[in-house]
């Protein structure tokens, strides 16, 4: 899709901090990270919903996410020693989030969620844009290699 932000990143029309790329997916740092190292695995093919992925592509996304999650655990040493995995987002292009969690409620904290009309509402605008130099350093520490 011409106006999809992820498609623009995949085509190289918008900058990103890339951790990995192959013929099926790209992995980038989120520019509004919940925690430093917050990354997304994004299929190169524009698909709106996870359920519409082929089983092979869905498996590949999870496989690459798991490889990155293990690297995050070793490199970032989050406490309580977990990586939050989310299939969610405002962009209508499948993406799989990996968030190094330092608190159990990192993903649902008031840093990124507010209550509106008795419902939890995620608001990415509440999360500050990441420092570019810090993102470049994370790329050096978190880049992953093509799996065998």
C-alpha positions in Angstrom: 0.0 0.0 0.0 1.3 3.4 -1.0 0.4 5.2 2.3 1.3 2.4 4.8 4.1 3.6 7.0 5.6 0.1 7.3 5.5 -0.4 3.5 7.4 3.0 3.2 10.0 1.8 5.7 10.3 -1.6 3.8 10.8 0.3 0.5 13.4 2.5 2.1 11.3 5.7 1.8 11.4 6.3 5.5 14.4 5.8 7.9 14.4 3.1 10.5 16.8 1.4 12.9 17.1 -2.1 11.4 18.0 -5.1 13.4 17.4 -7.8 10.8 16.1 -8.3 7.3 15.5 -11.3 5.0 13.3 -11.9 2.0 10.2 -12.2 4.2 10.5 -9.8 7.1 12.2 -6.7 8.4 13.0 -6.2 12.1 13.2 -2.6 13.3 13.3 -0.7 16.6 10.1 1.0 17.5 10.6 4.8 17.3 8.3 5.3 20.3 9.7 2.5 22.5 7.9 1.4 25.7 11.4 0.4 26.9 14.8 0.7 25.2 15.1 -2.2 22.7 11.4 -2.4 21.9 11.3 -3.9 18.4 8.9 -5.0 15.8 9.0 -8.0 13.3 7.2 -6.8 10.2 6.4 -9.0 7.1 7.5 -7.4 3.9 4.2 -8.3 2.3 1.4 -5.9 3.3 -1.2 -8.0 5.2 -3.7 -6.4 7.5 -4.4 -9.1 10.1 -2.2 -11.8 11.6 -4.9 -14.4 10.9 -4.5 -13.7 7.2 -0.8 -14.7 7.2 0.2 -18.0 5.7 1.2 -20.5 8.4 4.8 -20.4 7.0 5.1 -16.7 7.3 3.4 -16.6 10.7 5.9 -19.2 11.9 8.8 -17.3 10.4 7.7 -14.1 12.2 7.6 -15.9 15.5 10.9 -17.7 14.9 12.7 -14.4 14.2 11.0 -12.9 17.2 12.2 -15.7 19.4 15.8 -15.3 18.2 15.7 -11.6 18.9 14.0 -12.2 22.3 16.9 -14.4 23.4 19.4 -11.8 22.3 17.4 -9.1 24.2 17.5 -11.3 27.3 21.3 -11.7 27.1 22.1 -8.1 26.1 19.5 -6.0 27.9 18.9 -8.2 30.9 15.4 -6.9 31.6 13.9 -7.4 35.0 11.7 -9.3 35.7 13.6 -11.2 33.0 10.9 -11.3 30.4 10.2 -10.0 26.9 6.6 -9.0 26.3 5.3 -10.3 23.0 2.3 -8.5 21.4 0.5 -8.8 18.1 -1.1 -5.4 18.2 -0.9 -1.9 16.8 -2.5 1.0 15.1 -0.8 0.5 11.8 -3.0 -1.8 9.6 0.0 -3.9 8.6 0.8 -7.0 10.6 3.6 -6.5 13.1 4.9 -8.4 16.1 6.2 -6.4 19.1 9.0 -7.5 21.4 9.3 -5.3 24.5 12.0 -5.9 27.2 10.0 -5.6 30.4 11.6 -4.1 33.5 8.3 -4.0 35.3 5.4 -6.4 35.0 3.1 -3.6 33.8 5.4 -2.0 31.2 3.1 -2.8 28.4 -0.1 -1.7 30.2 1.2 1.1 32.3 -0.1 4.6 32.2 3.0 5.5 30.1 1.1 4.3 27.1 -2.5 3.5 28.2 -5.2 5.8 29.5 -8.7 5.1 30.6 -11.4 6.7 28.4 -15.1 6.0 28.8 -14.2 3.1 31.2 -12.0 1.4 28.6 -8.2 1.1 28.3 -7.0 3.1 25.3 -3.4 2.7 24.0 -2.0 6.0 22.9 1.4 5.9 21.2 1.7 9.7 21.3 2.1 9.4 25.1 5.4 7.6 24.6 8.4 9.9 23.7 10.2 9.4 20.4 13.5 7.5 21.0 16.8 9.3 21.0 18.5 8.6 17.6 21.9 8.0 19.0 20.6 5.6 21.6 18.7 3.7 18.9 21.9 3.4 16.8 23.7 1.9 19.9 20.9 -0.6 20.4 21.2 -1.7 16.8 24.8 -2.5 17.3 23.9 -4.6 20.4 20.8 -6.3 19.1 21.4 -7.0 15.5 20.7 -10.7 14.7 22.1 -13.0 12.1 20.1 -15.0 9.5 19.1 -18.3 11.2 20.4 -21.6 9.8 
